[in-house]
Amino acid sequence: TVTSWAKAWSAKDVSAYLAFYGHDFKTPNGEARPAWETERRRRITAPKSIEVLVESPKASINANNATVSFRQSYRSDTLKVSSRKTLVLVRSNGKWLIQQERTGS
């Protein structure tokens, strides 16, 4: 799931990327989901190219909940950054969906 999420982001496939987020996703700054989606759409479509790599993932799974921590390398024509990221996922209808994401943890 995490690799597919990064591939959708790298392909700038915003609809596929957003489909990885659950309806109960906790937006990073507590903004409304539609506002968050609009900003994500803008930030994904603006660069000419994007490459997102997931390195050294470590997963902890407990029934229908999972936590995946990894190093994320992001590169576009305007920005290059590498940071730790943690995704909290929940299984819904047989699919893992992102419920929360934390950077630097």
N, C-alpha and C positions, 0 to 999 in steps of 0.2 A: 504494500500500500504506500509506504513512504517513498519508495523508488518511483512508483507510478505517478505520485503527486509531484515529485521533482521533475519527472519527464514532461508532464503536462505544463508545468511552469516554464521549463526550458523551451518547450515548443510554442509558448505564448498562446496556448489553448485555454483561454480564460474560463470558458464554460466547463471544460473537463477539470481544470484546477479547482474552481469553486465547488464542484460536485464532491470533492473530497472532504468538505466541511459540513458537519452535521447541522441540523436546524437549531440545535441548542449550543452552537459554538459561542464561546465567551470571547467577544472581540477584545483585542489587546488594550484599548483605552476606554472600554465600556460604551463605545458608540453604538448606535442602532445598526443592525445587520445590513440594511440597504445602503447606508452611508459607507460602511466598511467595504462592501462589495464594489461600490462605485470607485472608491479610492484604490482598491486592489486592481480593478480593471484598468484604471488610468496608469498605475505604476507598472503593470505588465505590458501594456500595449505601447507605452512611450519609447522604450529603448528599441534600437534596431535589432539587437540580439540579446539573448539571455542564456546563461548556462548555470544550472544549479546542480551541485554534486553533493551527495550524501556519503559521508566518510565515517567509518568505524561505528556503525549503528549498534546500540545495545538495547534490547527489548525486554520488558518485564510484562508478562501476560497473566491476568487473573480473571478467568471466566470471560466475561464480555467487556473487560477493560484492559487497556494496554498503555504502557508508557514507553516511548522510544526516544532515546537520547543519542545525539550524533553531532559531528562537526559538519556544518553546512558551509560550502564554498559557493559564493554567488559572484558571477561575473557578467557584466553587460558592457556595452560600449561607453557607458558613463560612470560605472562604479564597480569596484572589486572589493569584496569583504569576505572574511572567514570568521565564523563564530560558532559557539555551542548552541544547540537548539534542542528543545524537548517538546515532543508532541504527545498529548494525552488523547487517546483514541477510545471509542466505544463501538462495539459491534451492534449494528442495526440492520435487520433484514439480511443477515449473512455478509454484510459489508463493513469494513472498518472505516469509521468516519472520525475526522479530527474534531475534538470537543474543545481543546485548548492548546495554545502554543506559547512556549516561553523561550526567550532568547537569553543566552548567557548562563543557563542553569544546567 
